[in-house]
Amino acid sequence: MAAVLLALCGLVARSDCFAGQKVIGVSLLTRQNEFYHQLESGMQIEAGKRGYQLMATAGEYNPSMQAGQLNDFIANKVDAILVAACDSKAIGGSIAAANKANIPVFTVDIANLSPQGKVISHITSDNKEGGRQCALLMAKALNGKGTVVIINHPGVTSVLDRVGGFREVMTKYPDIRIIADVPAWGQRDLATSIMEDILLKLPDVSGVFCINDDCAMGALAATEAAKKKVVIIGYDATDEAKKAIAKGRIYGDAIQYPSKIGSLAIETISNYLAGRKVPPVVLVPVGTWIKDSR
């Protein structure tokens, strides 16, 4: 029923659909990823507690599509916008347009890096620390020696922080060399293809750091097909990845808490709309998940 209502709201004025209710326009990076499923679930649960309605969409990695979604939110005069940017720089123009319309903008998971646009608060995992923890897992798995590749997703702040934290710690292990850094844009099929190429060009690679679990599972498919033993470190600790870790197919992951992030995002918006001061950044701690984790 809620999905039908939201679809109808795209055809009529916002006030006709949600009279008397606060409405938050949400544009996620994607809905094709377990992290974002859980993030949206956390948002919906918290919004329900507060009597808010979410107009929830996803840009599906397409900055132009996401810009159109934010334009729709502005046209519908939502009370606030919450966005996980498809591109941390391209999103600036849409945020500036919302500012001009006096609609407060918040970011979740992926921040705005554009000089345009004012964001009230950014709610995210402590991704820099998550990257550091992934590097420590890699160093332990390789016994401090080997060659590593990164399967990356440049252009989004959460991943920039992860890779930055990973590289920071790797400098403390001179016998571990990062020999390649290749983008797969967070997508499993691309990660599989990229890992296949890496194994052909760099057959002695020891480890791979994947910036999310879709990439980790893609890399795993390639290494297993090639019958190569490569240490894989992922990020998110999705249920699928946890099962692979339990079987020793993936060494370990940084674990995020997306439902909590979603809940805190709605709580932060609620506090702001109620006139309370909110912090510019809300960091949610991360942990690690390895074979004996429970």
Sequence and secondary structure as in RCSB ss.txt:
>XXXX:A:sequence
MAAVLLALCGLVARSDCFAGQKVIGVSLLTRQNEFYHQLESGMQIEAGKRGYQLMATAGEYNPSMQAGQLNDFIA
NKVDAILVAACDSKAIGGSIAAANKANIPVFTVDIANLSPQGKVISHITSDNKEGGRQCALLMAKALNGKGTVVI
INHPGVTSVLDRVGGFREVMTKYPDIRIIADVPAWGQRDLATSIMEDILLKLPDVSGVFCINDDCAMGALAATEA
AKKKVVIIGYDATDEAKKAIAKGRIYGDAIQYPSKIGSLAIETISNYLAGRKVPPVVLVPVGTWIKDSR
>XXXX:A:secstr
 HHHHHHHHTTS HHHHSTTS EEEEEES SSSHHHHHHHHHHHHHHHHHT EEEEEE TT HHHHHHHHHHHHH
TT SEEEE  SSTTTTHHHHHHHHHTT  EEEESS   SSS   SEEEEE HHHHHHHHHHHHHHHTTT EEEEE
EE TT HHHHHHHHHHHHHHTT TTEEEEEEEE TT HHHHHHHHHHHHHH TT  EEEESSHHHHHHHHHHHHH
TT   EEEEEE  HHHHHHHHTTSS EEEE  HHHHHHHHHHHHHHHHTT    SEEEE  EEEETT  
